[in-house]
Amino acid sequence: MVKIGNINLGEFPLLLAPMEDVSDPPFRRLCKMHGADMLFSEFISSEGLIRNAIKSKQKLDIFDYERPVGIQIFGGDEEAMALSARIVETVNPDLLDINFGCPVKKVVSKGAGAGVLKDIDLMVRLTKAVVNSTKLPVTVKTRLGWDENSINIDEVAERLQDVGIQALSIHARTRSQLYKGHSDWSHIARIKENPRIKIPIFGNGDIDSPEKALEYRNTYGVDGIMIGRAAIGYPWIFNEIKHFFKIGEKLPSPTISDRVEAVKNHLTWSAEWKGERQGVLEMRRHYANYFRGIPNFKEYRQKLVTLDNFQEILELLEEVKNKF
């Protein structure tokens, strides 16, 4: 049984990765509905939270049906991280996650996200500041190191465990790889084999099918898998993996009707959460992913990303369901 603090995540949990501009409450709700065991918010800037920035505050929205749910913060300043941990605590998530993995330039250049991989002492101080300022279980998501010549995940895992983190998610790439090339899970396996490591270790990177999930679970011995990009437009992946683990057979692919249903839910929940106008606009980035691989879909995709009337989009989706 995998546990983080008092949170029981079952035998082999599947976690939805925190993804900027993707892992908002409507998307998390869909993934939960389709089998995700643990959800994370988009990452939130500690500086933004302290400044009371509206976008940062909105990312603190969590709902009971999502539980267990973690809120993820990032930053490079100990005081700001400690203070934002206390702000996060007020909305009562199940845990608080620290992002030491985001490779995006605007985050790294501020000495946050994967930028901290260059300075393990700072990483330890930041983590300790957060652990000491909250009663919530604290977890970390990070990468293998800055580049292939500075893979330091072994030291990171031991030292962060020593200052009190209760789980570690490792994206099996370096910062310099960004999202390119192959992830190398052998480093994660080595962490799992280290007798000093007692906390759950979750693997992340390139899991895009039930077969791969099973192979990586068996080969690398992780406590669970975190899924990011493969769930975008395809929340079914969580239940597909669980079904495959249990029975060894693949579930049938989602039908056009399943896809339309998911899109309608996503759109409706987005409109409810952000307001109709904003919900409609932000949904545009998702249609191509939901209908990926459907032949002759271009004309409909074009309409979906240009219509701005909520009702008209729902009607067009009905048309899609009947046509394909």
C-alpha positions in Angstrom: 0.0 0.0 0.0 1.5 3.4 -1.0 1.1 6.2 1.5 2.0 9.8 1.6 1.5 11.0 5.2 -2.0 9.7 6.0 -3.1 9.6 2.4 -3.6 6.1 1.3 -3.1 5.8 -2.5 -3.7 2.1 -3.0 -1.4 -0.6 -4.4 0.1 1.2 -7.4 -1.2 4.8 -7.8 -1.5 6.6 -11.1 -0.9 10.3 -10.6 -1.9 13.2 -12.9 1.2 15.4 -13.4 0.9 19.1 -12.7 0.9 20.8 -16.1 0.8 24.6 -16.8 -2.3 25.7 -18.6 -3.7 22.1 -18.6 -4.2 20.7 -15.0 -7.0 23.1 -14.0 -10.0 21.8 -12.0 -12.2 20.9 -15.1 -9.3 18.8 -16.6 -8.5 17.2 -13.2 -12.1 16.3 -12.7 -12.1 14.4 -16.0 -8.9 12.5 -15.2 -10.3 11.6 -11.8 -13.5 10.3 -13.4 -11.3 8.1 -15.7 -9.2 6.6 -13.0 -6.4 9.0 -11.8 -5.6 8.3 -8.1 -3.9 11.6 -7.2 -4.2 15.0 -8.8 -2.0 18.1 -8.8 -2.7 21.7 -9.5 -0.9 23.7 -12.1 2.3 25.1 -10.6 1.9 28.3 -8.7 4.5 31.0 -8.4 5.3 31.6 -4.7 6.0 35.3 -5.6 2.6 35.5 -7.4 0.8 34.1 -4.4 2.4 36.6 -2.0 1.6 39.5 -4.4 -2.0 38.2 -4.4 -1.8 37.9 -8.2 -5.2 36.9 -9.5 -4.0 34.1 -11.8 -2.0 32.6 -8.9 -4.9 32.8 -6.5 -7.3 31.1 -9.0 -5.0 28.2 -9.2 -5.6 27.5 -5.5 -9.2 26.4 -6.3 -9.7 22.8 -5.3 -12.9 20.8 -4.8 -13.7 17.9 -2.6 -14.5 15.5 -5.4 -10.9 15.8 -6.6 -9.4 14.4 -3.4 -6.7 13.5 -2.8 -5.3 16.6 -4.5 -2.0 18.4 -4.1 -1.1 22.0 -4.8 2.3 22.7 -6.4 4.4 25.8 -5.9 7.7 26.9 -7.3 10.2 29.7 -6.4 13.8 30.4 -5.6 13.5 32.4 -2.4 13.2 30.6 1.0 11.1 33.3 2.7 8.6 33.5 -0.3 8.3 29.7 -0.4 7.7 29.4 3.3 5.1 32.2 3.2 3.3 30.7 0.2 3.2 27.3 1.9 1.2 28.9 4.7 -1.1 30.5 2.1 -1.6 27.1 0.4 -2.4 25.5 3.8 -5.4 27.8 4.2 -7.3 26.1 1.2 -6.7 22.7 2.8 -5.2 20.5 0.0 -4.1 17.0 0.9 -0.5 17.8 0.3 1.9 20.5 -1.0 4.3 19.7 -3.8 7.4 21.7 -4.8 8.4 22.0 -8.4 12.1 21.6 -9.0 11.6 20.2 -12.5 10.0 22.8 -14.8 12.5 23.4 -17.6 10.8 26.5 -19.1 13.3 29.4 -19.5 11.2 32.1 -17.8 11.0 29.9 -14.6 14.6 28.7 -14.8 16.0 32.2 -15.3 14.5 33.2 -12.0 16.4 30.4 -10.2 13.3 28.3 -9.8 11.9 25.0 -11.2 14.7 23.0 -12.8 17.0 26.0 -12.3 17.5 24.9 -8.7 19.1 21.6 -10.0 22.3 23.6 -10.3 22.4 24.3 -6.6 21.4 21.3 -4.4 22.2 23.2 -1.2 19.6 25.8 -2.2 17.2 23.1 -3.1 17.6 21.6 0.4 17.1 25.0 2.0 14.0 25.8 0.0 12.5 22.4 0.8 13.3 22.7 4.5 11.7 26.2 4.6 8.5 24.7 3.2 8.5 21.6 5.4 9.0 23.7 8.5 6.2 26.2 7.7 3.3 23.7 7.0 1.6 20.8 8.6 0.8 19.4 5.2 2.8 16.5 3.8 5.4 18.0 1.4 6.4 16.2 -1.8 8.8 17.2 -4.6 8.8 16.8 -8.4 12.2 17.1 -10.0 14.4 15.9 -12.9 17.6 13.8 -13.0 19.9 16.8 -13.1 20.7 19.9 -15.1 22.4 18.0 -18.0 23.8 14.5 -18.6 27.2 15.6 -17.0 25.5 16.7 -13.8 23.0 14.0 -12.9 22.6 14.4 -9.2 19.3 12.7 -8.4 20.9 10.3 -6.0 22.1 13.0 -3.7 18.9 15.0 -4.2 16.7 12.1 -3.1 18.7 11.4 0.0 19.0 15.0 1.1 15.4 15.9 0.5 14.2 12.8 2.3 16.4 13.9 5.2 14.7 17.3 5.5 11.3 15.7 5.6 9.7 15.3 2.1 7.2 12.4 2.1 7.4 11.4 -1.6 9.5 12.2 -4.7 8.3 12.2 -8.3 11.1 12.0 -10.8 10.9 13.0 -14.5 13.5 10.8 -16.0 15.1 13.5 -18.2 17.6 16.3 -17.5 16.7 20.0 -17.8 18.7 20.4 -21.0 16.7 17.6 -22.7 13.5 19.6 -22.1 10.9 17.1 -23.4 13.1 15.7 -26.2 14.9 12.5 -26.5 14.2 9.5 -24.4 13.7 9.5 -20.7 16.0 7.2 -18.8 14.3 5.4 -15.9 17.4 3.4 -14.9 18.3 6.4 -12.7 14.9 6.1 -11.0 15.4 2.3 -10.5 18.7 3.1 -8.8 17.0 5.5 -6.3 14.4 2.7 -5.5 17.2 0.2 -4.9 19.0 2.6 -2.4 18.4 1.1 1.0 18.4 4.6 2.5 15.3 5.7 0.6 12.1 4.9 2.5 9.7 7.4 0.8 7.5 6.5 -2.2 9.2 7.1 -5.6 7.0 7.9 -8.6 8.3 7.7 -12.2 7.4 10.2 -14.9 8.3 10.5 -18.6 7.1 8.9 -21.8 4.4 6.6 -20.4 1.8 6.7 -23.2 0.3 3.2 -23.3 -0.8 0.5 -20.9 1.9 -1.8 -22.2 4.6 0.7 -21.4 3.2 1.4 -18.0 3.3 -2.4 -17.2 6.8 -2.8 -18.6 8.1 0.2 -16.6 6.4 -0.9 -13.4 8.0 -4.3 -13.6 11.4 -3.2 -14.9 12.0 -0.2 -12.6 10.2 -1.1 -9.4 8.6 2.4 -8.9 5.8 2.9 -6.4 3.5 4.5 -8.9 3.5 6.4 -12.2 2.9 10.0 -12.9 1.3 10.7 -16.3 1.4 14.1 -18.0 1.3 14.7 -21.7 -0.3 11.4 -22.6 -3.5 12.4 -20.6 -4.0 15.6 -22.6 -7.1 15.0 -24.7 -7.0 11.4 -23.5 -8.1 11.1 -19.9 -9.0 7.4 -20.6 -5.4 6.4 -20.2 -5.7 6.0 -16.4 -8.4 3.3 -16.6 -6.8 1.7 -19.6 -3.6 1.2 -17.6 -5.5 -0.2 -14.6 -7.6 -2.6 -16.7 -4.4 -3.8 -18.4 -2.6 -4.4 -15.1 -5.6 -6.4 -13.8 -6.6 -8.4 -16.9 -3.7 -8.1 -19.4 -6.1 -7.0 -22.1 -6.6 -3.5 -23.6 -9.9 -1.7 -23.2 -11.5 -0.7 -26.5 -10.5 2.7 -27.6 -12.9 5.5 -26.8 -15.7 5.9 -29.4 -16.5 9.3 -31.0 -19.4 9.4 -28.6 -17.0 9.0 -25.6 -14.8 11.7 -27.0 -17.7 14.1 -27.5 -19.0 13.4 -24.0 -15.6 14.1 -22.5 -15.3 17.4 -24.5 -18.8 18.5 -23.4 -17.9 17.8 -19.8 -14.6 19.6 -20.1 -16.2 22.6 -21.8 -19.2 22.8 -19.4 -17.0 22.6 -16.3 -14.6 25.2 -17.7 -17.5 27.5 -18.3 -18.8 27.0 -14.8 -15.4 27.5 -13.2 -14.0 30.4 -15.3 -17.1 32.0 -16.7 -18.6 31.1 -20.1 -16.4 33.5 -22.3 -13.1 32.4 -20.7 -14.2 28.8 -20.6 -15.0 28.8 -24.3 -11.7 30.5 -25.2 -9.4 28.3 -23.1 -11.1 25.1 -24.4 -9.8 25.8 -27.9 -6.4 24.5 -27.1 -7.9 21.1 -26.3 -10.1 20.1 -29.3 -7.3 18.9 -31.5 -6.1 16.5 -28.8 -9.5 15.0 -28.1 -10.2 14.3 -31.8 -6.6 13.3 -32.7 -6.6 10.6 -35.4 -10.2 11.1 -36.5 -10.0 11.2 -40.4 -11.4 14.2 -42.2 -11.9 16.2 -39.0 -10.2 19.4 -40.1 -13.3 21.3 -41.0 -14.9 20.6 -37.7 -11.8 21.4 -35.8 -11.7 24.7 -37.6 -15.2 25.5 -36.5 -14.6 24.4 -32.9 -11.7 26.8 -32.5 -13.5 29.8 -34.1 -17.0 29.5 -32.6 -17.4 31.6 -29.5 -21.0 30.8 -28.5 -21.3 28.1 -25.9 -24.6 26.7 -27.1 -23.4 26.6 -30.8 -20.4 24.6 -29.8 -22.5 22.1 -28.0 -24.7 21.8 -31.1 -21.7 21.3 -33.3 -20.4 18.6 -31.0 -23.7 16.8 -31.3 -23.3 17.0 -35.1 -19.8 15.5 -34.8 -21.2 12.6 -32.7 -23.7 11.8 -35.4 -21.4 12.2 -38.4 -18.3 10.3 -37.5 
